[in-house]
Amino acid sequence: MGTWRGVVSVFVLLVVLAPAVLAQTDTDPPLLNDFDFNPRSVDVTTDPERVICSVNVSDWPTGVRSVECFFESPTTMQRSGCGINGPATGTIYHGTFRCELSIYQYVEAGEWRVTTLRLGDFAGNYTEFSTSDLEGLGFPTTLQVVSAEDSTGPSLIDFDFNPKNVDVTTGPSTVTCDSHVSDVPAGVHLVRCEIYSPTTTQRSYCTALSPASGTVYDGMFSCELSISEFAEEGERRISKLSLLDRAGNVTEMRTSDLEGRGFPTTLDVGFLLGEPRCNIVAPLTARVISGDSVTARARLAQGSPAEVSQAYGVRFDYRAIPFGEFAPIPARNPNHPNPDTSYPYFTHWDVSAVPDGDYELRAVAHDLAGTPDPAPETITITIDHGGPPNVEEYVNAEGRQESQTAVDSASESRIASGDHTEASTATDLTLPPGSLLYTTDTAKLVYPDSADEEGQLEQPEQSIGAFVDLSLLSGQTDLEAGQLGDLNISYADANQDGVVDGTSIREDDLELRHLDTGTGSYIVIPSIVLTEHNMVHAEPGFLGKFALAGPLMPQMWIEADKATVTWEAVSTATSYVVYRGLLSALVDLDLDGLPDNDFGDCMTHLDGDPTDLLFFDPDDPGAGDGFYYLVGFVGADGATGLGNTSAGMQREPNVACP
């Protein structure tokens, strides 16, 4: 925790239009003709005071655009300034510009100085004058301030925020920070609450400028910060709470400071806490269904997969309206039974023998004790084997799960289906209004054969078996008017160990790829891995084939001379890095799944050409020992990692290659 003196700034901005563009070129900044400020001394013991900066400036041919004037306190820890964009008298070519700045009560007493006078013109030329510059030109720079100085920052009495966990897979969430703060005699000017994501790449903050209750001397300051939709999941921390008083004093409290006083700091972004409850998300309510099967899929509106019974799971029920009794949906295949005991929860409802009519669907989650949700939400659908459907789903002639959904350009359209194989791949795509070329169309979702698609991955071994083909029957491939869709593809991690089931690929390392029809290869597109929901989210402006896959890694061989390491090229690599360690050092005495001496040292300094595909090692490991090697690469986003162990644990070297 720290207390320091901050900046108090006040600006008064008057806007004027830029003059007409002249044929002449203007490369010179404005010319300072005169400068003064009044009064030269202020007494802020009982009230704040204003100081007027008067600046006479000329500029030709474009004219003066802005004038800014700044003062600093004796310790330089407090600052006050003002700016103006139009002349008080004269013109923008030659005029006097005036602005007012405030010196507040309780600020530092003593000699304040004009530290910066900044002048700019409409051509983008700027000039600055420092204290010594102004004094050298004979202009005044000293402002005497008399003050009942307050040098102590605000005090935090209590702090809390709510809610403590949010689910942002269906929209953004708001978190309210409540801070009980006191400050005498100056009073609290503002309270700012900041929170960072687990990787610190995403930040949210909010500022309270006045108390929600109480006074500026002792009050409750509340503000709301937003966690955006599809934001990074995991534990976020309140990283900083900043308290600023009206004298410019700041008290900053970091995570450890807040925790040291017993205040909460952790916000979990993922599933909502509570007893497990599910909503049906596919099919959508009011849909007309035909075909021989339809995907019934549920999302956890509350609770996490860890809180769902492994024996009873989530049961999908249906009933005929108006008098039918709820009964379990008959599952079409054993790969996705009903109830479904593994996340993501979906099954394929065999509707081939279901009579036409209206039906209610529900998803009943069971807690760890096997107790069912007492009040599950329901949706209504219509089965119509003969009429025009909204959704038609079936296993096609190639044995692949296929779903066709009617879409409308005038409204938001959503396509959703799950694969019928052992893979737990489920997909949904939302198309925004106005994104279709035609008024109506039909969207098709097919799960192609993984064996056919893996050959189009640069490294087929990085496949997790998740491929999906999204198309429109009209042949449209790009969304209209630059619009973007919302695409979500799930993957399996039933034991929630952070590794995709049946692979050694960490979920954090998953990449979404799109098939480039020109090259016949899947290429990486921007995406977000939602590790709590086991889902990858993207916003593509196009359709086509998509794949979830692990990251690229160079595939290595040791040549017959046992001193040369070679590897396959990686298309996105600009150079390669080589690490080496002794085989005798590959011990794991602490049984954490990683070698106690990490994964070797950087050897790239011995590589004559880091851009080629080989490394010659002149060293001898010594009698009875040997070397092992790891190769990574450097791409547009910097150096990659060194892959994962067979258990999905990340390999980390002693010291990363520079």
C-alpha positions as CSV (number, residue, x, y, z in Angstrom):
1,M,0.0,0.0,0.0
2,G,1.3,3.4,-0.8
3,T,0.3,7.1,-0.2
4,W,1.5,9.7,-2.7
5,R,0.7,13.1,-4.0
6,G,-1.3,13.0,-7.3
7,V,-2.4,15.3,-10.0
8,V,-5.4,17.6,-10.0
9,S,-6.2,18.9,-13.5
10,V,-9.0,21.1,-14.7
11,F,-9.6,21.9,-18.4
12,V,-11.9,24.4,-20.0
13,L,-12.2,23.7,-23.7
14,L,-13.8,26.0,-26.3
15,V,-13.9,24.5,-29.8
16,V,-13.6,26.5,-33.1
17,L,-13.7,25.1,-36.6
18,A,-10.5,24.6,-38.5
19,P,-9.9,27.3,-41.2
20,A,-10.1,26.5,-44.9
21,V,-7.0,24.6,-46.2
22,L,-4.5,26.9,-47.8
23,A,-2.2,26.2,-50.6
24,Q,0.8,27.3,-48.5
25,T,2.7,24.7,-46.5
26,D,2.9,25.3,-42.7
27,T,5.8,23.6,-41.0
28,D,6.4,26.2,-38.2
29,P,4.8,26.0,-34.8
30,P,2.9,29.0,-33.3
31,L,4.9,32.0,-32.1
32,L,4.6,33.1,-28.4
33,N,4.3,36.9,-28.2
34,D,3.3,37.4,-24.5
35,F,2.4,35.3,-21.5
36,D,1.0,36.2,-18.1
37,F,-1.2,34.8,-15.4
38,N,-3.3,36.3,-12.6
39,P,-3.5,36.4,-9.7
40,R,0.2,35.7,-8.8
41,S,-0.8,34.5,-5.3
42,V,-3.8,32.6,-3.9
43,D,-5.1,31.7,-0.5
44,V,-7.0,28.4,-0.5
45,T,-7.3,28.0,3.2
46,T,-11.1,28.3,3.1
47,D,-12.0,28.1,-0.6
48,P,-10.5,27.0,-3.9
49,E,-9.2,29.8,-6.2
50,R,-8.9,30.2,-9.9
51,V,-5.9,31.4,-11.9
52,I,-6.2,32.8,-15.4
53,C,-3.5,32.1,-18.0
54,S,-3.3,34.7,-20.8
55,V,-1.3,33.8,-23.8
56,N,-0.8,36.0,-26.9
57,V,0.0,33.8,-29.9
58,S,0.3,34.1,-33.6
59,D,0.5,31.5,-36.4
60,W,0.3,31.7,-40.2
61,P,-1.1,30.3,-42.4
62,T,-3.2,27.6,-40.6
63,G,-3.8,29.4,-37.3
64,V,-3.6,28.5,-33.6
65,R,-5.5,25.4,-32.6
66,S,-4.8,25.0,-28.9
67,V,-3.1,26.6,-25.9
68,E,-2.4,24.6,-22.7
69,C,-1.0,25.9,-19.4
70,F,0.2,23.7,-16.5
71,F,1.4,24.5,-12.9
72,E,3.2,22.1,-10.6
73,S,3.5,22.1,-6.8
74,P,6.8,22.5,-5.0
75,T,7.3,18.7,-4.7
76,T,6.0,18.3,-8.4
77,M,3.5,15.7,-7.0
78,Q,0.5,18.0,-7.6
79,R,-0.5,19.6,-10.9
80,S,-3.2,21.8,-12.2
81,G,-3.8,22.9,-15.7
82,C,-6.1,24.3,-18.3
83,G,-6.5,24.4,-22.1
84,I,-8.4,26.4,-24.7
85,N,-9.1,26.0,-28.4
86,G,-10.2,29.5,-29.4
87,P,-9.0,33.1,-28.8
88,A,-10.6,35.4,-26.2
89,T,-9.7,38.4,-28.4
90,G,-8.3,38.7,-31.9
91,T,-8.2,35.7,-34.3
92,I,-6.7,32.3,-34.5
93,Y,-3.9,33.9,-36.6
94,H,-3.0,36.5,-34.0
95,G,-4.9,36.6,-30.7
96,T,-5.0,36.3,-27.0
97,F,-6.0,32.9,-25.5
98,R,-7.2,32.7,-21.9
99,C,-8.1,29.7,-19.8
100,E,-8.9,29.2,-16.1
101,L,-7.3,26.6,-13.8
102,S,-8.3,25.8,-10.2
103,I,-6.1,25.6,-7.1
104,Y,-8.0,23.5,-4.6
105,Q,-8.1,23.7,-0.9
106,Y,-5.6,21.6,1.1
107,V,-3.0,21.4,-1.7
108,E,0.7,21.9,-1.1
109,A,1.6,25.4,0.1
110,G,4.5,27.3,-1.3
111,E,5.8,28.3,-4.7
112,W,4.0,26.6,-7.6
113,R,5.6,27.0,-11.0
114,V,4.4,27.1,-14.6
115,T,6.1,24.0,-15.9
116,T,4.6,23.6,-19.3
117,L,3.1,26.0,-21.9
118,R,2.1,24.1,-25.0
119,L,1.0,25.7,-28.3
120,G,-0.3,23.9,-31.3
121,D,-1.6,24.9,-34.8
122,F,-4.0,23.3,-37.3
123,A,-1.1,21.9,-39.3
124,G,-0.2,19.7,-36.4
125,N,2.9,21.7,-35.4
126,Y,3.5,22.0,-31.7
127,T,5.9,23.8,-29.4
128,E,6.5,23.7,-25.6
129,F,8.0,26.1,-23.2
130,S,9.4,25.0,-19.9
131,T,9.9,27.0,-16.7
132,S,13.4,28.0,-17.7
133,D,12.3,28.9,-21.3
134,L,9.6,31.2,-19.9
135,E,11.9,32.8,-17.4
136,G,14.5,33.3,-20.1
137,L,11.9,35.3,-22.1
138,G,11.1,37.4,-19.1
139,F,7.7,35.9,-18.4
140,P,6.4,35.2,-14.8
141,T,6.4,31.5,-13.6
142,T,5.9,31.6,-9.8
143,L,2.5,31.3,-8.1
144,Q,2.4,31.7,-4.3
145,V,-0.1,29.4,-2.7
146,V,-1.2,29.7,0.9
147,S,-3.0,26.5,2.1
148,A,-3.9,24.5,5.1
149,E,-2.0,21.7,3.6
150,D,-3.4,18.1,3.6
151,S,-0.7,15.6,2.8
152,T,-2.4,12.4,3.9
153,G,-4.3,10.2,1.4
154,P,-7.8,8.9,2.0
155,S,-8.4,5.9,4.4
156,L,-10.2,2.8,3.3
157,I,-12.6,1.6,6.0
158,D,-14.4,-1.2,4.2
159,F,-14.4,-2.8,0.8
160,D,-16.6,-5.4,-1.0
161,F,-17.8,-6.2,-4.5
162,N,-20.7,-8.3,-5.9
163,P,-21.3,-10.6,-7.5
164,K,-18.3,-12.7,-6.8
165,N,-18.7,-15.0,-9.8
166,V,-20.2,-14.3,-13.3
167,D,-21.0,-16.3,-16.5
168,V,-20.3,-14.2,-19.6
169,T,-21.1,-16.8,-22.3
170,T,-24.5,-15.3,-22.9
171,G,-23.7,-11.6,-22.5
172,P,-21.6,-9.2,-20.4
173,S,-21.9,-9.0,-16.7
174,T,-21.7,-6.1,-14.3
175,V,-19.8,-6.1,-11.0
176,T,-20.3,-3.4,-8.3
177,C,-17.4,-2.2,-6.2
178,D,-18.4,-0.7,-2.9
179,S,-15.7,1.2,-0.9
180,H,-16.3,2.9,2.4
181,V,-13.7,5.8,2.4
182,S,-12.9,8.7,4.7
183,D,-10.7,11.8,4.2
184,V,-10.4,14.9,6.4
185,P,-10.0,17.7,5.8
186,A,-9.9,17.7,1.9
187,G,-12.5,15.1,1.2
188,V,-12.6,12.2,-1.3
189,H,-12.3,13.2,-4.9
190,L,-12.7,9.8,-6.5
191,V,-12.4,6.0,-6.0
192,R,-11.2,3.7,-8.8
193,C,-11.6,-0.1,-8.7
194,E,-9.5,-2.2,-11.2
195,I,-9.6,-5.9,-11.9
196,Y,-7.3,-8.0,-14.2
197,S,-7.9,-11.4,-15.9
198,P,-5.8,-14.4,-15.0
199,T,-3.3,-13.7,-17.8
200,T,-3.4,-9.9,-17.0
201,T,-4.2,-9.2,-20.7
202,Q,-7.8,-8.0,-20.0
203,R,-8.6,-5.2,-17.6
204,S,-11.9,-3.8,-16.3
205,Y,-12.2,-0.7,-14.1
206,C,-14.7,1.8,-12.8
207,T,-14.6,5.2,-11.1
208,A,-16.9,6.7,-8.4
209,L,-16.8,10.5,-8.4
210,S,-19.3,11.0,-5.6
211,P,-20.6,9.0,-2.6
212,A,-23.6,6.8,-3.0
213,S,-24.3,7.5,0.7
214,G,-22.7,9.7,3.4
215,T,-20.4,12.6,2.5
216,V,-17.0,13.1,0.7
217,Y,-15.5,13.1,4.2
218,D,-16.9,9.8,5.2
219,G,-19.0,7.9,2.6
220,M,-19.7,4.8,0.6
221,F,-18.4,5.1,-3.0
222,S,-19.9,2.6,-5.5
223,C,-19.2,2.0,-9.2
224,E,-19.9,-0.6,-11.7
225,L,-17.4,-2.3,-13.9
226,S,-18.2,-4.6,-16.9
227,I,-16.9,-8.0,-17.7
228,S,-17.4,-8.4,-21.5
229,E,-19.1,-11.3,-23.2
230,F,-16.8,-14.2,-23.9
231,A,-14.1,-12.6,-21.7
232,E,-11.2,-14.8,-20.5
233,E,-12.4,-17.3,-17.9
234,G,-10.8,-18.1,-14.6
235,E,-10.0,-16.2,-11.4
236,R,-9.7,-12.5,-11.8
237,R,-8.2,-10.3,-9.0
238,I,-8.9,-6.8,-7.8
239,S,-5.5,-5.5,-8.8
240,K,-5.7,-2.0,-7.4
241,L,-8.0,0.2,-5.5
242,S,-7.1,3.9,-5.9
243,L,-8.4,6.6,-3.5
244,L,-7.8,10.2,-4.4
245,D,-8.7,13.2,-2.3
246,R,-9.4,16.8,-3.4
247,A,-5.9,17.9,-2.4
248,G,-4.4,15.4,-4.9
249,N,-3.3,12.8,-2.3
250,V,-3.6,9.2,-3.4
251,T,-3.8,6.0,-1.5
252,E,-3.3,2.9,-3.5
253,M,-4.1,-0.6,-2.3
254,R,-2.9,-3.6,-4.3
255,T,-4.3,-7.2,-4.1
256,S,-2.0,-8.1,-1.2
257,D,-2.9,-5.0,0.7
258,L,-6.6,-5.7,0.4
259,E,-6.2,-9.4,1.3
260,G,-4.0,-8.4,4.3
261,R,-7.0,-6.5,5.7
262,G,-9.4,-9.4,5.0
263,F,-11.2,-7.9,2.0
264,P,-12.3,-10.1,-0.9
265,T,-10.2,-9.9,-4.1
266,T,-11.2,-12.9,-6.3
267,L,-13.9,-12.8,-9.0
268,D,-14.5,-16.1,-10.7
269,V,-15.5,-15.8,-14.4
270,G,-17.1,-19.1,-15.5
271,F,-20.1,-21.0,-14.1
272,L,-22.5,-19.3,-11.7
273,L,-22.4,-20.8,-8.2
274,G,-25.3,-22.7,-6.8
275,E,-27.2,-26.0,-7.2
276,P,-27.0,-27.2,-10.8
277,R,-29.8,-25.9,-13.1
278,C,-30.0,-26.3,-16.9
279,N,-31.6,-24.5,-19.8
280,I,-32.4,-26.0,-23.2
281,V,-30.3,-24.1,-25.8
282,A,-31.0,-26.3,-28.8
283,P,-33.4,-26.6,-30.3
284,L,-34.7,-23.0,-29.9
285,T,-38.1,-22.5,-28.6
286,A,-41.0,-22.4,-31.1
287,R,-38.9,-24.3,-33.7
288,V,-40.7,-26.6,-36.2
289,I,-38.7,-29.9,-36.3
290,S,-38.5,-32.6,-39.0
291,G,-36.1,-35.4,-39.9
292,D,-35.2,-38.5,-38.0
293,S,-33.4,-36.8,-35.1
294,V,-32.7,-33.5,-33.4
295,T,-29.9,-32.4,-31.0
296,A,-31.3,-31.6,-27.6
297,R,-28.6,-29.6,-25.8
298,A,-28.5,-27.9,-22.4
299,R,-26.3,-25.3,-20.8
300,L,-25.7,-24.9,-17.1
301,A,-27.5,-21.7,-16.0
302,Q,-26.2,-22.3,-12.5
303,G,-23.7,-24.7,-11.0
304,S,-20.7,-26.3,-12.7
305,P,-20.1,-29.8,-14.1
306,A,-18.3,-30.7,-10.9
307,E,-21.6,-30.2,-9.0
308,V,-23.6,-32.5,-11.3
309,S,-24.0,-36.1,-10.4
310,Q,-21.8,-38.5,-12.4
311,A,-24.4,-41.1,-12.0
312,Y,-27.6,-39.2,-12.9
313,G,-26.2,-36.3,-14.9
314,V,-28.6,-34.2,-17.0
315,R,-31.8,-35.9,-18.2
316,F,-33.7,-34.6,-21.2
317,D,-37.5,-34.9,-21.0
318,Y,-40.3,-34.2,-23.3
319,R,-44.1,-34.3,-23.1
320,A,-47.0,-33.7,-25.6
321,I,-49.0,-30.6,-25.0
322,P,-51.4,-30.1,-23.4
323,F,-52.0,-33.3,-21.4
324,G,-48.9,-35.5,-21.8
325,E,-46.6,-36.5,-18.9
326,F,-42.9,-35.8,-19.1
327,A,-40.8,-38.8,-20.2
328,P,-37.1,-39.2,-21.0
329,I,-36.2,-38.4,-24.6
330,P,-35.2,-41.7,-26.4
331,A,-31.5,-41.3,-27.4
332,R,-30.7,-42.1,-31.0
333,N,-27.2,-43.5,-30.3
334,P,-25.3,-44.8,-27.4
335,N,-22.5,-42.3,-27.8
336,H,-24.7,-39.6,-26.3
337,P,-27.1,-41.4,-23.9
338,N,-30.0,-39.8,-22.0
339,P,-29.3,-38.9,-19.3
340,D,-25.9,-37.4,-20.3
341,T,-23.4,-37.7,-17.5
342,S,-20.5,-35.8,-19.2
343,Y,-20.2,-32.1,-20.1
344,P,-21.2,-30.7,-22.6
345,Y,-24.6,-32.0,-22.1
346,F,-26.5,-33.1,-25.2
347,T,-28.3,-36.1,-26.8
348,H,-29.8,-36.9,-30.1
349,W,-33.6,-37.3,-29.8
350,D,-34.9,-39.9,-32.2
351,V,-38.1,-38.2,-33.5
352,S,-38.7,-40.6,-36.4
353,A,-41.7,-42.2,-34.6
354,V,-42.8,-39.1,-32.6
355,P,-46.3,-38.1,-33.8
356,D,-46.7,-34.6,-35.2
357,G,-47.7,-32.0,-32.6
358,D,-46.5,-29.5,-30.0
359,Y,-44.1,-30.6,-27.3
360,E,-42.4,-29.2,-24.2
361,L,-38.7,-30.0,-23.6
362,R,-36.7,-29.6,-20.4
363,A,-33.3,-30.5,-19.1
364,V,-33.2,-31.8,-15.5
365,A,-29.9,-31.5,-13.7
366,H,-29.1,-33.7,-10.7
367,D,-26.9,-32.5,-7.9
368,L,-24.2,-34.7,-6.3
369,A,-26.8,-36.4,-4.1
370,G,-28.8,-37.3,-7.2
371,T,-31.6,-34.8,-6.4
372,P,-33.2,-33.4,-9.5
373,D,-33.8,-29.8,-10.2
374,P,-37.3,-29.2,-8.7
375,A,-38.3,-26.5,-11.3
376,P,-36.5,-26.9,-14.6
377,E,-37.3,-24.4,-17.4
378,T,-39.2,-25.6,-20.4
379,I,-39.3,-24.7,-24.1
380,T,-42.0,-25.5,-26.7
381,I,-41.3,-27.0,-30.1
382,T,-43.4,-28.5,-32.9
383,I,-42.8,-31.9,-34.6
384,D,-44.1,-31.8,-38.2
385,H,-42.8,-34.6,-40.5
386,G,-44.7,-33.3,-43.6
387,G,-44.6,-29.5,-43.4
388,P,-41.8,-27.0,-44.0
389,P,-39.5,-27.2,-41.0
390,N,-37.3,-24.7,-39.2
391,V,-34.9,-27.4,-38.3
392,E,-34.3,-30.7,-40.2
393,E,-31.7,-33.0,-38.7
394,Y,-30.6,-36.5,-39.6
395,V,-27.7,-38.8,-40.2
396,N,-26.9,-38.4,-43.9
397,A,-25.9,-41.0,-46.5
398,E,-22.3,-40.7,-45.5
399,G,-23.1,-41.5,-41.9
400,R,-22.4,-38.0,-40.8
401,Q,-24.6,-35.9,-38.5
402,E,-26.3,-33.1,-40.6
403,S,-28.6,-30.3,-39.6
404,Q,-30.4,-27.8,-41.7
405,T,-31.9,-24.7,-40.2
406,A,-34.1,-22.0,-41.9
407,V,-32.5,-18.6,-41.5
408,D,-33.9,-15.1,-42.1
409,S,-31.9,-11.9,-42.9
410,A,-34.3,-9.7,-41.0
411,S,-33.6,-11.3,-37.7
412,E,-30.9,-13.0,-35.7
413,S,-30.6,-16.7,-36.7
414,R,-29.0,-19.5,-34.7
415,I,-27.8,-22.9,-36.0
416,A,-26.9,-25.6,-33.4
417,S,-26.2,-29.3,-33.4
418,G,-24.0,-31.9,-31.8
419,D,-21.9,-34.7,-33.4
420,H,-23.3,-38.2,-33.0
421,T,-19.8,-39.8,-32.7
422,E,-17.9,-40.4,-29.5
423,A,-16.5,-36.9,-29.7
424,S,-18.3,-34.4,-27.5
425,T,-18.2,-31.8,-30.2
426,A,-21.2,-29.4,-30.2
427,T,-21.5,-26.4,-32.3
428,D,-23.7,-23.3,-32.5
429,L,-23.5,-20.4,-34.9
430,T,-25.4,-17.1,-34.6
431,L,-25.9,-15.0,-37.7
432,P,-26.8,-11.3,-37.1
433,P,-29.6,-9.5,-38.9
434,G,-28.6,-8.2,-42.3
435,S,-25.8,-10.7,-42.7
436,L,-27.5,-12.8,-45.4
437,L,-27.4,-12.0,-49.1
438,Y,-31.0,-13.2,-49.6
439,T,-34.1,-12.6,-47.5
440,T,-34.2,-16.2,-46.5
441,D,-31.8,-19.1,-46.8
442,T,-31.0,-22.5,-45.2
443,A,-27.9,-23.0,-43.1
444,K,-26.3,-26.4,-43.1
445,L,-24.1,-27.8,-40.3
446,V,-22.3,-31.1,-41.0
447,Y,-19.7,-33.0,-38.9
448,P,-17.3,-34.3,-41.6
449,D,-15.2,-37.4,-41.1
450,S,-12.1,-36.5,-39.0
451,A,-9.9,-39.0,-41.0
452,D,-10.7,-37.0,-44.2
453,E,-10.0,-33.7,-42.6
454,E,-6.8,-34.4,-40.6
455,G,-4.7,-34.6,-43.8
456,Q,-5.4,-30.9,-44.4
457,L,-4.0,-29.9,-41.0
458,E,-0.3,-28.9,-41.2
459,Q,0.3,-31.4,-38.4
460,P,-2.4,-34.0,-38.3
461,E,-1.3,-35.3,-34.9
462,Q,-2.5,-32.0,-33.4
463,S,-6.1,-32.9,-34.2
464,I,-8.6,-33.5,-31.4
465,G,-11.2,-34.8,-33.8
466,A,-13.3,-31.7,-33.8
467,F,-14.3,-30.6,-37.3
468,V,-17.4,-28.8,-38.5
469,D,-18.6,-27.7,-41.9
470,L,-20.9,-24.6,-41.9
471,S,-22.6,-23.5,-45.2
472,L,-25.6,-21.8,-46.7
473,L,-27.5,-23.6,-49.4
474,S,-27.5,-20.4,-51.5
475,G,-23.7,-20.7,-51.8
476,Q,-23.0,-17.5,-49.8
477,T,-19.7,-17.8,-48.0
478,D,-19.0,-14.3,-46.6
479,L,-21.4,-12.4,-44.4
480,E,-22.8,-9.2,-45.8
481,A,-21.7,-5.7,-44.9
482,G,-18.7,-6.9,-42.9
483,Q,-20.9,-8.5,-40.3
484,L,-19.5,-11.1,-37.9
485,G,-21.1,-14.3,-36.6
486,D,-20.8,-15.8,-33.1
487,L,-19.3,-19.3,-33.4
488,N,-18.9,-21.7,-30.4
489,I,-17.4,-25.1,-30.6
490,S,-17.2,-27.3,-27.6
491,Y,-14.5,-29.9,-26.7
492,A,-14.3,-32.7,-24.0
493,D,-12.5,-32.3,-20.7
494,A,-14.7,-34.5,-18.5
495,N,-12.3,-34.6,-15.5
496,Q,-11.6,-30.8,-15.8
497,D,-7.8,-31.3,-15.7
498,G,-7.2,-28.7,-18.3
499,V,-6.2,-31.3,-21.0
500,V,-8.5,-32.3,-23.8
501,D,-9.8,-35.8,-23.2
502,G,-7.9,-38.5,-25.2
503,T,-5.0,-36.2,-26.0
504,S,-2.0,-34.5,-24.4
505,I,-3.2,-31.1,-25.7
506,R,-3.8,-28.4,-23.0
507,E,-7.1,-26.6,-23.5
508,D,-5.3,-23.3,-23.2
509,D,-3.3,-24.2,-26.3
510,L,-6.3,-25.0,-28.5
511,E,-6.5,-23.1,-31.8
512,L,-9.4,-22.6,-34.1
513,R,-8.6,-23.1,-37.7
514,H,-10.5,-22.4,-41.0
515,L,-10.0,-24.3,-44.2
516,D,-8.4,-22.1,-46.8
517,T,-9.9,-23.5,-50.0
518,G,-7.2,-21.9,-52.1
519,T,-4.4,-23.8,-50.4
520,G,-6.4,-26.8,-49.1
521,S,-5.0,-26.2,-45.6
522,Y,-6.5,-25.2,-42.3
523,I,-5.2,-21.9,-41.1
524,V,-5.4,-20.3,-37.6
525,I,-8.1,-17.6,-37.1
526,P,-8.6,-15.4,-33.9
527,S,-10.5,-17.2,-31.2
528,I,-10.9,-17.3,-27.4
529,V,-10.7,-20.5,-25.3
530,L,-13.3,-20.5,-22.5
531,T,-11.6,-23.0,-20.2
532,E,-14.4,-23.2,-17.7
533,H,-17.1,-23.9,-20.3
534,N,-14.8,-26.1,-22.5
535,M,-15.7,-24.1,-25.5
536,V,-13.8,-22.1,-28.1
537,H,-15.4,-18.8,-29.3
538,A,-14.8,-16.9,-32.5
539,E,-16.4,-14.2,-34.5
540,P,-15.8,-15.1,-38.2
541,G,-17.2,-13.1,-41.0
542,F,-17.3,-16.2,-43.2
543,L,-18.5,-19.8,-43.3
544,G,-16.7,-22.9,-44.3
545,K,-14.9,-25.7,-42.6
546,F,-13.5,-25.2,-39.1
547,A,-11.3,-27.3,-36.9
548,L,-10.1,-27.3,-33.3
549,A,-6.5,-28.4,-33.0
550,G,-3.5,-28.1,-30.8
551,P,-0.6,-25.8,-31.6
552,L,2.1,-26.5,-34.2
553,M,5.4,-27.9,-32.9
554,P,8.5,-28.8,-34.9
555,Q,8.7,-32.6,-35.5
556,M,12.3,-33.7,-34.7
557,W,14.7,-36.5,-35.7
558,I,18.2,-37.3,-34.6
559,E,20.4,-38.3,-37.5
560,A,22.6,-41.4,-37.8
561,D,25.7,-39.4,-36.6
562,K,23.9,-38.9,-33.3
563,A,25.1,-35.3,-33.3
564,T,22.7,-33.7,-35.8
565,V,19.1,-32.8,-34.9
566,T,16.7,-32.1,-37.8
567,W,13.0,-31.1,-37.9
568,E,10.2,-30.4,-40.2
569,A,9.5,-26.8,-41.2
570,V,6.6,-25.0,-39.5
571,S,4.8,-22.6,-41.9
572,T,4.5,-19.7,-39.5
573,A,8.1,-19.9,-38.1
574,T,10.7,-17.2,-38.9
575,S,13.4,-19.0,-36.9
576,Y,13.9,-21.9,-34.4
577,V,15.2,-22.3,-30.9
578,V,16.9,-25.4,-29.5
579,Y,17.1,-26.6,-25.9
580,R,19.3,-29.4,-24.6
581,G,19.5,-31.4,-21.4
582,L,21.2,-34.5,-20.0
583,L,19.2,-37.7,-19.9
584,S,20.6,-38.3,-16.4
585,A,18.8,-35.1,-15.3
586,L,15.4,-36.4,-16.3
587,V,14.4,-37.4,-12.8
588,D,11.1,-36.7,-11.0
589,L,11.7,-37.2,-7.3
590,D,8.9,-35.0,-6.2
591,L,6.4,-36.9,-8.5
592,D,4.9,-33.8,-9.9
593,G,5.0,-35.1,-13.5
594,L,7.8,-32.8,-14.5
595,P,11.6,-33.3,-14.4
596,D,13.1,-31.7,-11.2
597,N,15.7,-29.9,-13.3
598,D,13.3,-28.5,-15.9
599,F,13.8,-29.1,-19.6
600,G,17.4,-28.1,-20.4
601,D,19.2,-25.0,-21.5
602,C,19.1,-22.8,-24.6
603,M,21.6,-24.0,-27.2
604,T,20.7,-21.6,-30.0
605,H,24.0,-19.8,-29.7
606,L,25.6,-22.9,-31.1
607,D,23.3,-22.9,-34.1
608,G,25.0,-21.3,-37.1
609,D,21.7,-20.6,-38.8
610,P,18.5,-20.4,-36.6
611,T,16.4,-20.2,-39.7
612,D,17.3,-23.6,-41.2
613,L,16.0,-27.0,-40.1
614,L,19.0,-28.6,-38.4
615,F,21.2,-28.2,-35.4
616,F,24.7,-29.8,-35.1
617,D,25.9,-30.4,-31.5
618,P,29.7,-30.5,-31.1
619,D,29.6,-31.5,-27.5
620,D,29.9,-34.9,-25.9
621,P,27.5,-35.8,-23.0
622,G,30.0,-37.9,-21.3
623,A,30.4,-41.6,-20.7
624,G,27.2,-43.4,-19.8
625,D,25.0,-40.4,-20.5
626,G,23.2,-38.7,-23.4
627,F,21.5,-35.6,-24.5
628,Y,17.8,-34.9,-25.2
629,Y,16.6,-32.0,-27.3
630,L,13.5,-29.8,-27.6
631,V,12.9,-27.5,-30.5
632,G,10.5,-24.5,-30.5
633,F,10.0,-21.8,-33.0
634,V,9.6,-18.0,-33.3
635,G,6.7,-16.6,-35.2
636,A,4.8,-13.4,-35.6
637,D,3.6,-13.5,-32.0
638,G,7.1,-14.3,-30.5
639,A,8.5,-17.6,-29.3
640,T,6.3,-20.6,-28.8
641,G,6.4,-23.0,-25.9
642,L,8.0,-26.4,-26.1
643,G,4.8,-28.4,-26.1
644,N,3.4,-30.6,-23.4
645,T,4.2,-33.9,-21.8
646,S,2.0,-37.0,-22.5
647,A,0.0,-35.9,-19.4
648,G,-0.6,-32.5,-20.9
649,M,1.8,-30.6,-18.6
650,Q,3.6,-27.7,-20.1
651,R,7.4,-28.1,-20.7
652,E,9.4,-25.2,-19.4
653,P,13.2,-24.7,-19.8
654,N,15.5,-23.5,-17.1
655,V,16.0,-20.2,-19.0
656,A,14.2,-19.2,-22.1
657,C,16.2,-18.5,-25.3
658,P,16.6,-14.8,-25.8
